[in-house]
Amino acid sequence: MPATVVVGTQWGDEGKGRVIDNLAEKSQMVVRFQGGNNAGHTIVNEAGEFKFHLIPSGILYPHVTAVIGNGVVIDPRVLCQEIDALRGRGYSCDNLRLSSNAHLIMPYHILLDAAYETQLGKRKIGTTRRGIGPAYTDKAARLGIRVQDLADKKILRQKLDTAIGVKNDLLEKVYNSPGVDPFEVMEQYAAYADKLGPYIADTSLLIDKALKRGEKVLFEGAQGTMLDIDHGTYPFVTSSNPIAGSACVGAGVGPTAINEVIGVCKAYTTRVGEGPFPTELEGALGDHFVNKGIEFGTTTGRKRRCGWLDLVVLKYAVRLNGLTGLAITKLDVLSGLDQINVCSMYEYDQDGNHINFTDFPPHQSQFYHCRPVYQTLPGWKEDITGARMLSDLPVEARDYLDLIVEEAGVPVKIVSVGPGRDEVVEPDGN
């Protein structure tokens, strides 16, 4: 059963979409298993640039069934917009399937998300304010509304009446904000039922049948390991589990179905939003990464914080995800630098305690005060966007990749040297 999970190894934005797009060419199904439209994947192909927030990256291949799994929270307005945009560019979306068990983002979730962030003030988390966290909260509280509820107006009305009564009290009495009109919401979401109905399916069963037929299935995560709600830099994390183990829960498959886990790692490090970031760079060098790497969020347009590659974080991601291989993206952004720093260890010195961390610190308070310890490697000046084999890369670039492999303990499967579909080096010849 050839099933591969693709996950981010940093704070998201590693380039998972283009890696999925590369792998999807030889696959029959791509499954998104968690997150919502707080994430974005950018694909560049012969038809131009595509930005996805909910629809899996494999949708652009007509032979691929693109599945949105039960672990994703769905804003139906956004999903309908993505479907319409794809149809407008000549893609039918007939190969899209949506889990009936996925939970819906409701208008009150978006209002509550903004209210929470406003109340936190300087302690804000830096969410996208798209209702993701409140939707997952309602899912855990068993107050959520699922995709399948759209098909039964009586059930939808009952669930809306219950939920909106609670949420309006919260919005109006706690946050002094206007509530939502249940009649307007009912009318709006009933319309979504008509539009999304053809795509709704028992996606767990579809995936199981595909695996039993021996088809290649890719499981696509959103965000990255360091944003995992259990294992990331809490509380500056997302509201779901982006790590590989979540693919089983979020898609409805057993763990024995997975036989490969590819971790996507940018050749440097970025993060969006608040929270600690030991290797962060400011000034001209930080601007180099922002400008050359076009480091602006796909979903929010926010400027990303940029820094050197953090091998402590990468090794943590290897352990948590059980990685079997790496995909290194944006190696070309490092071209032109005289030297390149790589963080191989943290130094912690607080309250008379001096600790060197080669593994990720166990306590968030320690991580806040860690300083990076760097190895320095020579850079390269050559343009590497035309490289298609390892031997095409400058020796300094190959040495850089060798260091990553040595520290991570897993092989590099893919190296992107540009944004285009064909701008890829595959060291193992796959």
N, C-alpha and C positions, 0 to 999 in steps of 0.2 A: 504494500500500500504506500505509494510514493507521495508522502505528504511533507511539506516544508513550511515551517513558520519563519516569517521575516519580522524582526523586531528592531527597534532603535536601541542603541547602547549608551546614549547620552541623554540630553534633556529634550529630545525630539528634534525635528528639523534636520535629520541626518541625511535625507535624500532617499527615504524608503520607497517613495512613489516611483522614482526612476529605476530602482533596483527591481521592484515588483514588475514594472513594465518590461524590463529586460528578461526576467525569468518567465513572465506570463506567455511569451511567444511560444514556449515549448510546454505550456500547461493547458489544462482543459477547464480549470475552475480556480477562481480567486475569491477568498472569503475574508471580509472585514469582520473582526471579532470583538472590538471594544471601542469606547470613545464615542464622540459625536461630531457635530460640525464645529467643534473647537479645534479641530486638527485640519491640516490641509496638505495634499500631495500635489506636486506640480509635475506634469509630464510634457516632454517636448518630442514630437514626432514630425513626420513629413507634412502633416496638416496644420502644424503650428503648436502653440502652447495651450495646455489644458490644466485647469485648477480644480481639484476634487476635494470635497469636504466630507461627503458621506459615501458616494458611490466608489466601489473598489477600483483601483488603478487598472485592472485588467479589462475593463469595459470596452476599451478601444480596439480589442481584438474580437472579431465576430465569432471566432471559434471558442471563445472563453465564456463560461457562465460566471457572471459576477454576482456574488452573494453578499448581502448585508445580514450578518448573523444576529442572534438573539441578544448578544452582549452589547450591542450598539444602542445608544439612545437617539431617537429619530425626531428631528424637527421636520414635520411633513412639508412645511412651506419651502424649506431649503432643498429637500429632496426633489420636490416637484420642479423647482427652479433648475436644478442640475439636469433633470431629465429633459426639460424643455430646451435647455442650452445645448445639450448633446444632439437632440433631434434637429435643432436649428443648424447644426454643423454636419448633418448627414448621417448621424448614428441613430439607429432605431431604438436601442435600449430593450429590444425583445429578449436579450440575453441577461437581463437583470432579474434577480429574485430577492425578496425581502422577507425576513423571518416574521411569522405571525406572533412570535413571543417577544419581539423587541419592544421596548418601552418607548412611549412618545414624550417628547418635550412639549409642554403646554405653555400658553401665554403667561400664566402666573409663575412658571418656573423662571422665565426670563426676567420678570419684574423682581422676583425674590433674589435672584443672583445679583442684580444691580444694587438692591437694597442692602444685602449682606456686605458687599464690597464698600459701599458708601459708609456704612456704620463702622467698619473696621478702620477707616481713615488711613493713617500712616502704617498701620499693621496689615494693610490689604495684601491679599495673596497674589493679585495680578491675574485674575481669571479673564476669560474672553467675554464674560457677561452674556453668554448665550444659553444659559439655563441648564447646563450640563450637570453641575453638582446637585442642584435641587431635584432634577429628574432622577438621578441615582439615589438621592435621599428618599424620595417617595417610593422608589422600587424596593428599597430595603424596609421601608415602613409599611409596605403592602398597601400603599395608597395610589400606586401607579396605574396608568392607563396604557394598555398595550395595543399594538398594531391590529390584532385580531378583534379588538373591541370596536374598531371602525365599522366592521361588517354588521353589527347588531345595534341599531339605533336606540333600542330600549335599554340595553346594557350600558351603552355609551352615555345616555342621559342619566342613568342612575349613578354611574361612577363620577360623572362630572358634577352632579348635584352634591355628592358627598365631598369631593375634593375641593370644589370651589368654595363651599361653605367654610371649610377650614382655612383655606388660603386667603380668602378675602378678609376674614377676621385678623389674620396675621398681618396682611398688608396694611389694612386700615387702622388697626388698633395699636400695633407695635411700631410700624414703620411710617405711619402717617402718609401712606400712599394710596392712590385710588385702586380699587379692586378691579376684577374683570366681570363682564356681563355674561352669565351662563348661556343665554340665548344666542348671543353673537358667537361664542366659542362653539356651541353645538352646531350652528349653521356652517361655520367655517370648517370644522373637522368632518362633518358629514360630506362636504364637497371633496375633501381629500380622499375619503373612502372610495369615491367613484374613480378618481384618478389613479390611486395606488393599488386598487383592487386586483388588476391583472398581474401584478408582480408578487403578490403575497403568496407564500408557500411554506410548507414544512421543510425548512432549509436543512435541519439536522438530518432528515431522511435523504434529501437530495445529495448531501455530502457523503453520507454513508454508502449510497448506491454508486456514486462516482468512484470512491476509494475501492469498493469491491470489484468494480470493472477494471481496476488497475490504472485509472486516470491520474494524472498529476494534479495535485491540489495544493495551492498556495494559501497560507493563512496570513493575512495582512494586519499588523498592529498599527495603532496610531500613537502619537507622542513617543516617549522613550523611557528606558529603564529608570532613570533618575527622577521621573515624574510619577512613578508607580505609587499608589496611595499607601501601600504597606512598606515598600522597600526604598522609596525615593526620599528626597530632601523635604520631608514632611515639616510644616504644613504647606510648603510651596510645591504642591504636587497636583496632579489631576485627580478626578473622582473615580477612576477605575484602575484596573491592573493591566498595564501595557506589556508586561513580561510574558515570556513564551507559554508558561503554564496556563495563562488565562485563555489561550486559544481553544483549549478543550472545553472550558465552561462557556465561553462566548460564542462558540460555533456548534456545540452539542456533539462532540466526538470524545472518544476515550483516549487516554494518554498513550496507549499502545499504537494508536494510529499514526503518531508523529515519528518520523525517522530522521529529520534533519532540521536544524535551527540555524538560520543565518542572521548574524547581527550586523546591522548597518552602522558604520562609524565614520563620521566626517573626519577628514585628515587634520582638522583642528577642532575646536570645541565652541559651541554656541548655546545660548539659552535665551528664552523670552520670559519676561515677567520678573517677579521678585525672587529672592532667595540667594544663598551663598554660591560662589563661583570662584574657586581658588585661582584658576589660571587666567582670569579675565584681564584683558588688555585695554588700555585707554590711549588716547592720543593718536598719533599718525599710524602706528602699527595696528592698533585696533581698527582704525578707519580703512586700512589696506584690506583687511578681511571683509569688512562690511561692503566696501565698494566693489572689490574684485569678485567676491563671492555672492554679491547681490543678496545680502543678508537682511531680508525683510520678510516678516511672517506672511505665509500664504493666506491665512484666515483673517488676520487683523491688520496686516501692513506694518506692524510695529517693527522698529529697528531692533535687530538681535544683538545681544551682548556677545562679544567674540573673545576667544583666548586660545592659548596653545593647547595641543592635544594632552589630555589627562589620562595617563595609563593606569592610574589607581582606579579611576571610574571605569575604564574599559575592563580591567580584570574583575571588578565587581560585577559588571554586566555579564561577563563570560560565565561566572559562577552561578548567578541567579537564573540565567536563561538556559544553561547547559549548551552553550553555543558549540556548533560543529564546524563553523566557518565564519569568515568575515567578508563584508563588502565595504571597501574603503571608497568614500566619495570625495569629490572636489579636491583631488590631489593637485590639479592644475592651479588652484588658488595659491599654493605655496611657491609656484614658480616666480623667480625674480628676487627672492629673499637671499641675503648673504648668508644668514645662518638661521637655523630652526631650533627652537627649544621644545623639549618634551618633558612633561612632569612625570617622574618615575616614583616619587615619594612625597609624603607630606611631613612637615615639621610642626609640632605642636608644643607651645611653651606658654603655659598659663598657671598661675598660682603655685609656682615652684615645681611644676611637673613638666618634664621635657620628654616627649615621646616622638619617635619617628614611625610614621604609619606607612607601610608598604601595601597594606590592605585597607579597605575603606573603614573609617572610624565607626565604632559601634554607637556613638552618641552624637546627636545633632549639635549639641553645644560645642563638642570638640571640633566638628567639621567647620563650624563657623569661624574658628580661630586658627585653622590650619593654613600654613604657608607652603606653596609649592617648592619642591626641590627639583631643579632641572638638569637634564642632560642636554648638551648643545651639539648639534650636528651641522655639517656644512650644507648650505642650500645649493640651488641650481638656477641657472639663468634661462635654460632652454624652454621653448614652448613645447609642451608635451601633449597637446590636444590631438596630435596625429598618431600617437603611439597606439599600437594594437597588440603588441607582444611585450613581455617584460624586457627583452633585449633592446626595445626601442626607447626605453626610459634611460635618463642619465644615471650613472652609477650612484650618485647621491640620493636620487629618488628611490632606487632599489634598496639602498642601505636603510633608508627611512622605513620602507615596508618591512624589511627583514627585522628591524628593531621591534616593530609592532607585533609581528608574528612571534618573536622570541618572548616578549613580555606577556602577550595574551595566551600563548600556548595553543592556539588554533590557527589553521591555515587561512590565507587570504584567497577567496574564490573569485572576487570581482573587484576591479579598480576602475572608478570613473575618472576620466581625464577631461571631461567637458560635459555640457548639459544635453547634448544630442544623444539619440538612441544608440548610435554606432560608436560613440566616443568612449569606448570601454576596452580595458585590458583584462583578459581572463587568464591569470597565471597558470591554472591547472589544465587549461585547454578545454574546459567544459563549454 
